[in-house]
């Protein structure tokens, strides 16, 4: 019926748009879950966790007879040991689901509906770019109330882990992940990103100028030539603040790289 042509056209375009958007969202959610897990595993390899392992080994040598079954610490990499390939882990299931979704997204480069052309890969590209931008700022973990912020070296490890996962997406679907990195990371060198949110550069500039340098001016922090870092001169009863954890050469190198 000619009268229904316009309605059918609008409805068809809407359904195709919603379907492609939902499919890209689901793929993005799976990728985000994998990225979070990889960031957690990378965090376990940081030097700050060595003390727990050393303490555990020292206590185990004492052989406390009262404890028949001592608690074993799960070491990083334990997730890679498998008894059989039949037992699928959560990560295995996520990768299988991601493979199926990406195959569907990659199956047709374009979808033509009426006089419009839809590109399924562009939907995924846009969702990944938006998610990566939010993840970058989220990993800074800046708290205005407590003045806490992630150490630059730890943030750099998390960013690299996130990027490594995103690069593997190119194995599943033909999209340019380098374009995602360039668009997102360049925005983080400005005061605001494209969504109007504070960037990594803005948050760290604010923290170092308002928190660290203010304490230097007040005489609470001085520069140590031996440690090649700013160190705290905390008075008795004052809240401890380890300036060297944010200002030694490794942290500043990581900050410059970020």
N, C-alpha and C positions, 0 to 999 in steps of 0.2 A: 504494500500500500504506500503510495507516494507521501501521504501525510506522516507516516511513521519513519520515513527515511532519516530525517534529522535526529529523531530520538534514538533510533538504533545506532546511528553513527556515534553520537555522544556517549551512549552506553558502552559500545564496543571499545572505544578509546579508553574510557575510564577503567573498564575491566582489565584490559591489557596492561595499563599503567600500574594498577594495583597489584596484579599478579607478578609482574617483573620486579616491582619494588619489594614485595614480600619475600620473593625468592632471594633477592640480593641481601635483604635484612637478615634472613636466616643464615646465609653464608657468612655474613659479617659477624653475627653473634657466635657462630662456631669458631671462627678465626680469633675472635676476642678471647674466648675461653681458652683456646690453645696458647695464645700469647700470654695470658695471665699465668698459666701453668708453667710456661717456659721461664717467665720472669721469676717465679717462685723458686724454680730449680737453680737458676743462675744466682739468686740471692743466697742459697745454701752453700755456694762455693766461695763466698766472700770471706776474707781473712778474719772478720769479726766473730765467726762461728768456731774458730780454732780452739779458743779457750775451753769451750764446753767439751770438745773431743779430748783435749789434753787432760782435763780434770777427770773425765770418765775413765781414761786409761790408768791414771794414777790411782784412782779409787779401786779399780779392778785388781791391781797388783797387791793390794792389801789383803785380798781374799777374806772378806768379812764372812765368817761362818754362819752368822745369823740369817744371812740372805742366801737362800738356796738358789733362787732364780733371779739373778741381777738383771735389771732393765737394760736392754741393748739399745744403743742409739742407732737409728736408721741413717746410714751414710748416704751422701749424694751419689747417685748412679745406681742405687739398689733397684730402681724401677725398671732398669734395663735387663735384669736377670729374669729369665723365663723358664718355667719347667716344661710347658707345652705351648704350642701356638694356638691351641684350641681355646684357651682362656683369654678372652678379649678384655683388655683394660679399657677404662673410660676414654683414654686418649686414642686407642685403636678405633673405638666406635666413632669418636669425633672425626678422625681422619677419613674414615669410610663414608660418613655422612657428607663431609666436605667434598670428597671426590665426586660423589653422585650429584651434588648440587652444582659444582663447578662444571661438570660435564654437561649438565642441562643448560647452564648459562652460556657455555662455550659452543653449544651445538649449532646455533644459528647466529651469525654475526649481526644480522638485522632481522627484524620482524615487521612486515608491511601490513598495515591495517588502514583501509581506505586510502587517503592520500598521504598518510603519515608513516614515518619510518622510525621504529624503536630499536635502540642498541642495548641489548641486555648487559653487555660488559660495562657500559658506561654507568649503569645503575650501581653495579658492584664497586666500580672505581670511586664514585661519589660517596658511597657509604663508608668505604675503607678510609678515604681521605678525611671525612668528618670524624670518624672514630679515632683515627691516629692522632689528630689534633687534640681531641679531648683527653686521650690517654697520656700524651706528652705532658700536658699541664697537670693532670691528676697524679702522675708519678713524682712530681715535685713535692707533693704532700705539704704544702705551705699552710700553716695554721696561724692566722692573724692573732688569735687570743694568747696562745702559748709561745709564739715566735719560733716555732719549730719548722724546720725545712729539711728535705732530704740532702744527704751529703752528695756533692757533685759526682764523686767517683762511683757511688752506688747508683745514682740516677743514670750515669753513662752506661753502666752494665745493663740496667733494665731497658734502656732505649735500644741498645744493640741487640738484646734478646728479642725484643718486639720486632725490630727490623728484620732479623734473621727469619722469623716466622712469616712475615709478610712477603719476603723474597721467595719463599717456597710456594706461595700462591701462584707464581708464574708457571710452576710445573703443572698446575691444574687447569688454568684458564689464561688465555692470551690477553693479558692487560699489562700496561707499563707501570710497574711498581716504582720505578725510578722517578716517574712523574709525580707519584703520590709523595715520595720522600722530599723531592725538591719543593713542591708546593707547601707542604706542612712545615718542614724544617726551616725554610727561609722565613716563614711567618714568625717563627719563634725567636728570631733575632730582632724583631720589631717590638714596640711597646704593646701593641694589641694584635691579635690574630684576626682573620677574616670574619670571625663570629663576634668580635668585640670583647673577647676575653683576654685577660692578662697573659702574656707570653712567659716562657722560661726566662728570657733575658730580663724582662720587667720584674719578675718575682725575685730573682737572685740579686738584681741591682738594688731593689728595695730592701732586701734582707741584709746584704753586706753593708749598705750605707746607713741604715737605721739601727741595726742591731750590733754588728761587729765593729764598725768604725766609730760608732757613738761610745762604745765601751773603751776603745783605744783612746779617744779624746778625754774620757773621764779618768784615765790612768789605771783601768782595771785589766788592761791587756797590753803587753809589750812584745816587741819582736826579739826572738831568740836567734842569734847567729849560729849557734851550735845545731839547733833543731831545724833551722831554716824555715821557721813558721812563727806565727803569732801565738803566744801562750798566755793563759789566764793567770792573774794575780789575785785569786779569790781570797777575800778576808774571811776570818773565822765566823761561822754562822751564816755566811752568805750562800745563796743558791749556786752550786758549782756550774761553771760554764766552760767547756773544753773548746777553746778557740782553735787549738791545733787540729781538731777534727775537721775543720772547715778551711783552714788556711795553710796547711803544709803543701809541699811542692806537688804531691800527687793529686790533691784535691783541686789546686789551682790549674793544673794541667788539664784535668777532666773538665773543669769549668770553661776553660778556654776552648777546648774541643767541642763542648756543647754549644 
